[in-house]
Amino acid sequence: MGVFAQLDRGMTVAKLRRGRRIKGGTGWPHLRPPAPPRRRAVREICAVLEAEGIRPKRGERWHPETVRRMLANPGDRPLTLRRRTGVS
């Protein structure tokens, strides 16, 4: 009888481990995964860049489409932003 209990326990442990591995190791099975970081709107990013005194290559203000393109292609960022964000 003890052999079956041991087998059942082993199967339960394996099932729980597999479930945790599939979940991605985010903690106990009953906890929710952490919330993703809040994404800023492109217009908010424009406002922050202007508030910090970072000026665009051309023009006086940052335009949302310019920022959107820069976010889509990180290697194309101006050198001043590369230093700030750590992207080469």
N, C-alpha and C positions, 0 to 999 in steps of 0.2 A: 504494500500500500504506500509506503514511503517513497518508493521509486517513482510512482505516478505523480505524487505531490512535487517531488524534485523536478521532474520533467515539465510539469505544468508551470512551476515557478520559472524555470529556465526559458520557456516559451514566452511567458508574460514579460520578462525582463528584455528579451530580444525584441519583442513587439514595441515596447516603450522606447527602447534605444533607437530603433528604426524611425519611429515617429518623431523623436527629438532631432535626429539627423536630417530628416526631410524638412522639418520646420526651420532648420538653419542654425540651431544652437542659440536661439535668442533667449533662453532662460527656461524656467519651469514650464511644463506643458500648459498650465492654466493661465499663464501671463500673456498679455498682448505684446506683440513686437513693438519696439520703440517707434514713435512717430517720426516720419521723415522730416528733415529740416525744412523750415518754411522757405518757400521760394518767393523771391521778390519780383514784383511787376517791373517791366522794362522801364516804365516811366519813373518808378521809385529809384531805380539804378541811375537814371539820368539825373535825378534830383540830388542824389548822394555825390555823384561825380562833380556836379557843379558846386555843391556846398563845400567839397574838399578842395576846390580850386584846381581841379584837373581839367584842363581845356582840351577840346578836340583838335585834331590836326588842322582842320579848316573850319571856319565859322566861329561863332561866339558861344553857341549852345550845343549840348548833346541832343541828338534826335533819336527817338526810340528805334527807328529802323537801323540806324548805325550801330547802336548797342546790340540789337537783336542779331545783326550779322557778325559782330565781334564774338558774341556768345556761341554762335553756330560754328565758328572757326577760331579756336583758341590760339593757334599759331600766328594769326594775323593781327593780334593785339598790338597797340603801340608800346614802345619800350617802357614808358612810364608805368603803364598798367601791368606789364610783365613783371616789373620789379615788385610792385605791390602785391600781386597775386601769386607770385612764385612760379608762373608758367614761363618756360623758355621759348 
